[in-house]
Every structure is written in structure tokens, then in C-alpha cells.
């Protein structure tokens, strides 16, 4: 690949994480959102994260500057013509994703790969609005994207083999470990397996069997996980987890994914996770305090 340029659409948690890791591996990154102010704020958050690495002596100020210079805010999608790969990382809304991909299909040449970072939307459905569905692929990063090594590459029904190979190549170039799915399946591998585990943890809590922090401790110590299920849901976003679980339940009919009513209550109360300071834990406290249901 000659130019090593990426366009990332969506400057939220996932979008800026992908932008950071790409810039750190010397890609030129065009970062886009509904307006440039959102993008500039996102780049500032990346800079603050890198400042911590400078403070710890892990990178130099010069390296920080080099990374930030490679992330270019853009207010529209005209830059997509220059990119080798476009990665969409917006909210999990199939209609909004389809609108973006329809626009990208018209703006880009057929050899540019159009990838979605979706965890729950169908790649085949997203690709259905394009004239060239063979170049549409799932490229699912994991949060935080600048740390987690895994990228799941999922084909839609009509995704071409060349698209999959090129996507794998780019994933390797940005230092990730790609896992290629043989076919499309709701939520891929990791998110699907985790959804059942997280959902069961909520049911254990809801049934009064144990408390938030005790369940987390049990899973960390008993299953050798680095993070407990409730801390993980707070990191992902309880709203995001519920949407994914609902999707899996609706598409598979599998009772393992029947969402617990407690998730709806958490969202109604505004406790949707770390991004707002409160979820199953209260992050305004140091250390974070688990919510008590008993």
C-alpha cells in the first residue's frame, strides 16, 4: 500500500481510538464527524491521553507531536477519495450507517474498501444500499482500540475475498491481530460470547444471588478475566450492551440473550456507564463504588 491513508467516520470513543492507533503506526488519518468541533475535541482527548505517556517517559514530546499531526480533522467526506480504507465508527443505527455507506459508494472509487466497526448491525444489510457490496466489510475493533490487539474481520454475504485480504493487511500494518470470520453472524465472535456472559451476570444480580463487586471479583478470580462483567458493561456502555443483547435475542431467539429488565431500569435512571460517571459503579468516587441493590 503506497499512501497509507485512512478515513474514519465517527470521532467518538471507538473512532478516536482507531485514529490514535493508526496515527501511531504512521498512517495519515482523516477523522470526520457531524462537525469539526467534535473532531477537534476528540483529537484533544487523544493528546491528553498521550500526555500521560510522555509524563511516564514512554514517549517523547516530539513523538506526541508527530502522532497528533497525522490526525487531520475533516468536516465532510470529500477526503474519502484519498483514503485506502474508510472505517465507519458511528452509533449502532442501521439506517444511519446505510445512509453513510450509500454516500461513500457514490463518492469513492470501487477499489476503496468500506469497513464498518459495527458490533451488532448486519454487514449484508449495510452493503445492500451500495452498488459495490463486494468492497463492504466488517472491521470490529475493541475498546480501547489503541490498546486491545484484536480486530474481527467479518464478511457480508457478498464481500469479496480481495476485500478481506486487503483489510487483513491493513489491520496487521496498524499492529493488530486480525481474526477472520468465515461468514457473517450476529455480533461476530467475541461480542456474541461476551453478551451471554454479561447477560447472565445481570440475571445473577437481579435474582439477588450476589452483589455487583462480588460477582465481578468471582469472575476475575474464578475465570481469570482481567475485568469483571459489571465493570466491563460500564466501560462498553450499558445502553450499548442492551442494544446488542436485544439484537441477538431478536435475531436468534436464543433465551441466553433475553435482556434482564434491570438493564432498562439502569438506562431509565441515567446510569449508563463510565462515560457519564455512573453505571453499576459510581466513578465520581475514588475508588469507584458499586451500586447497592440490597
Steps between C-alpha positions, in 0.01 A plus 500: 500500500654831391321784673400348834199724545185426697171685529317438827137609526393552859724670756355338811678257732558236232572739216765694687654177632535367145635838386763496773629149430510570125692825552740325736582255221566787257172504310363836397154514655206712389258513794141606429180558694184710463709812562868586539460618860421143608808379315725766653375410849569135424855576386553697821395192699753293306767759583413490871535121497838526328609768750475233769739281302743792474476552876578130556796522263353253250504745207663837436331834441633484144331165444175634645510789253570264210199284589258792541613656169397182321136538614328750273149625585260508206147636491374300204573184307689650204827367641375144455628503143856514640458214748606139455236394748193664652395387848155599625478513880170673578217387730331165447218625278455304176318786325774752575769257397323425173471872424875542548589198289266607220677836496844339512408270213430804284806700611770233482653286230401128505847392618476682835398272786201611708512350849263521795608472862152375588442250778135426428391624156501264201781560249275359228226750590749787504643392162153463345478875431825504301569419136818315597414280802809288439716779649299535824635314804476493877812612685422481868751658739478456876495770765746658567600466138849642553577218747290194418679289235199322348319599180221275377458510123151392397381459141149574387328258266656668193834620640787418263805295597730782386321738738556262791869456418561874464318569826711236675815659357406844634409354841847346520662827391340686790628238741182301554436125512220430250260209534304429182147364526399249235156658467280766651344426837317732741760687712791294372700285743611693806200727541260208460677285759536794739136603458383170648749522787413862583130433473525208741692716748213752499248221565714372791494853644128549431414174674680623813761224497793738550610863476662692210856502638480142627388370158780696335752360748376144444535524121845662522637241743302198382515551123835684484338804335676834530172681564170399654175501298352812663817705466512387137138598434574841650797536266304386193191700596194334650289647220733349239496162674119499520462590131736218403327249727157595363629457146639154577177394671287626210718341231574167666204451735752350742391547865863552600463849357166590659587838658442543868254778591764644732690630195195705397478638855867599497455692176179667621686619810778651288763257624632385163866452586838656541441752220252687723678428829248249632392150407524188714780696668512865605812643333471834677642319804861393540515205489175444306219373722262221385130580495309316772174323411442341840 
